[in-house]
Amino acid sequence: MSADLVPDDLWERVAPLLPARPPRRRRYPGRLPADDRAALRGIVYVLCKSVSWRDVPAEQIGCSGVTAWRRLRDGTEAGVWPRLHAALLIELRRAGLLDMDDAAVDASHIRALKRGAHTGPSPVDRARPGSKHHLATDRHGTPLAITLTSGNRHDITQLIPLLDAIPAVRGLVGRPRNRPRRVFADRGYDFDKYRRILRTRGITPKIARRGAPHGSGLGKTRWVVERTFAWLHQFKRLRIRYEIRADLHLGLLQLACSIVCLRRLRTSF
């Protein structure tokens, strides 16, 4: 991010999506509400720095961390973050920067310090409470969809819900695209049942076989999803789940995906 945590190009895309605040009372109106841009700055500050909400520097950000948390909650309940992500995907496709023919999918474990929805004993972390991020990207590593489950859910069980979470992306003549032609995945997705399901949807599965020697060549296409996880985990708040509410953590994930998409737009100009 730049020195300003909410640069103009990000704010111009977020502002029209924010829910309208109720009008102030004529009598006893109370304090003026915090500026929406300052609240978004507080959200991005926590996303990048992973400080507690109460430790957000109000003088630097322009509002308290508690106010920023409330705006994150309100934006999540209003569906702001998935709509922002979908709008940026449309811009990328219109600019010819989105290749939806090939999609790569993978999952990543994170520790959950507080219990809540979508937490469970992680099989890779001594059964400590954990969650799992499931990610689908295009051929260039642009995040198409991201979902959240408990840490003990198998990757394959989320393959179809993850593909269903890809929004309908307009931007070119013809019907919106929300389905890749090929899906690349590692051995964790090696189940013939799901290969058949993908084929019935017109999707060609490119999934590595368990027990087969390495060197299948799928890694030449599939590695982009691992790089995108590295991009997302540069946002320190996403490395460990602190939010009890699963929808708030998912909202931060979707906001981070939107920022990754916006960075790709910037580098194209």
N, C-alpha and C positions, 0 to 999 in steps of 0.2 A: 504494500500500500504506500501511497505517497505520504508526505508530511501531514496533509489533511486526511484524516481517516475516512471522511466521506467527500471525495472529490465531486466536482460538478456533474460529471457524466453518470456517476452512480446515483446521486441525489435526483437528477432529472428523471430517472427511470423508476425510482422508488416512490417519489412524492405522489404521483397520480393514483397509486395503489393503496395508499394508507387510508384506514377507515376515518370517516369524519367524526370529529369530537362533538359531543352534545353542546348546544349553545349555553353560554354562561347565564346565570340568573341575573335579572335586573337588580334585585335587592339582595344584598349580601353576596356579591359575586365571588368573593374569596380571592386567592392569589391567582395571578395569570398562569396558565398552564405552560409547562416547559416547551421550548421550540422543538418541533418534530425532527429537524435535522440534528440538533444537539442530542436528542434521545437516540437517534440512529448512530451517532458518533459514539455514544456510550456503549451501545450494543456491539459495534465493531471493535471497540477498545477491549471489551471483555473477550470477544472472539479471538482477537490476536494475542492478547497478553495473558489471558486466563487468570485474571485476578478475581477475587470475590466481588459480588455486585456492590457491597458496601464500601469496598476499597477503591471504587472509581473516583478519580480526582475531579470533583465537581467544578473547581475553578478552571481547570484545563478543558474539560469536556463541554461544560455549559449546562449540565443538569446532574442530579444525583444518580448513583447507580440503581437505587430502588426505582426511580422514575424510568430509567432505561429498561429495567426488568419488566415493569408494567407495560411499556410500549412493545417489548418483545412478545409478551403474553397477548396483548391486544392484536398485534400484527399476525401472530400465529393463529389465533382463533378466527381472524378475518381472512385467512388464506393468502396473505400478502406474499410470503416467501416462495411458494410454488408458482404463483402467477408471475413473479419477477423472473424466476428461472426460465419459465416457458417463454416469456417475452424476449429474453436474451437469446434463447435458442432460435427463435424466429428471425431475429436480426442476423445471427450467424448464418443461417441457411440462406437468407436473402443475399448475403454478401458472398456466398459460395464457399463458406468456411466450415460447413458441417457436412460430413460424409456419413450418412445413416445407412449405407449399404452394409457396412461391417460394424458390429458391436462387440465389445469385450466386456465380460462380467467377472467379478471377483468379490471377495468379502474380507473384512479386516476386524479382528477382535480388539476391543478396548476394555479397560477396567471401569467398573461402575462403583464409585465410592459410596453411593447412597442407593438404597433399594427403591424400586418403583416399577412401573410397567416396563416390559421389555428388558428385564434383567434376569439372569440365570447363572447357574454355576458354569464357569468357563472351562472347557476341557483342556485349554492350553495355559491356564493360569491357576493350577492347583485348586480348581473348583471355587475360586473366589467369584463373587458376583461380577458379571460382565455383560456387555452388550456387543452387538455385531453390526457393522456398517456393510450394506450390500450396495454395490455400485455398478452401473452400466455406463460405458463411454462409447463414443464413436471411434472411428479409425485413428483420429488425431489425439485422442485422450480427452476430448470435451465431455464433461459429465452430462449424460442424458437423463439419468434418474438415480435416486439414492433412497434406500429404505433402512429402517432400524428394526432389529429384532433382539431377543435375548441371546446371550452368549452361547447357549447350548443348542441353538437351532442349527440344523445341518444346512449347508449352503444350497444344496439342490432343492430344498423345500421352498426356497425363496426365488428360484429362477423365474417362474411364470409370474408371480406377483411383481417382481422387479421389472420385467419386460412390459407388464401391463401399466406400470407407473410412468412409462415414457409418455410425455404429453404429445398431443397431435400438433406437429410443427408445420405451420404454414410458411410462406415466404417465396414460393415458386408457383408457377401455373400448375393447376391440377389439384388433386385432393391433398390434404395435409398428411404428412408422414408421421407414423408413430410405431412403425414396425421395421426392424432391420431385415436384410435378406440373409445375412449369415451371422451366427453368434459364435464367438471364440471363448473357450473356457478351459480351465485346467482339469486335472484328474478328479477333483472333488465333485465335479458335475457329471461323472461318467456313469449314467444310468440310461439304459435303452428305453425305458418307459418315457423319459423326458425327451429323448431324441425323437420318439414317435410324436409326442405332443407338439414339438417344435415344427416337425414336418407337416402336420395337419394345419398349422398356421401359416404355411408357406415360408418357413424359416429353415435354412440349411444349418444343422448343428456341426460345428467344428470343435469337438471336445476331445481332449487327449484321453487315451485308454490307460486304465490302471494296469500296471505290470509291463506295459510296452516300454522299450528302451527310449531314453531321452534322445532328442534330435528330430522330433516330428516336424519341426518347422513352424509350429503354431505360435511359438514364443515370439516370432518376428512381428506378429500382429497383436498378440495378447499382452505384451509388456506395457502397453500404453496405460492400461487400467492400474497397474502397480505404480506407474509414475504419477497418475492422478491422485492416488491415495497419498503419495508423498507430498503433493501440492496441498491437499486438504489438511494433512497433519502438520503443515507449517502454521496453521491456525491452532494455537496451543490448546484452546478450549476443547478441541475435538479429539485430543489424544487420550483424555480421561473424561468419563462422563460424570459431571457433578450435579446435573439437573435431575430431580426426582421425577418431574413430569417428562414423559417421553416425547410429547409433542413439542416441547420447548427445545429439547436437544435436536430433534429432527428439524425444527425451524432454523437453528443455527447451522446445521448441515446444509440445508437448502440455500441459505444466505451465502455460505462459503462457496457452494457450487456456482451461484450467480456471479460472485466476484471472480472466480476462475474463468467463467465465460466472458466476462467483461474485459479481463486482461487479454484474452485471445482477440477480442475485437480491437482493442487498442493497438496491438502489435501488427494488425493488418493494414493500418493506415500509414 
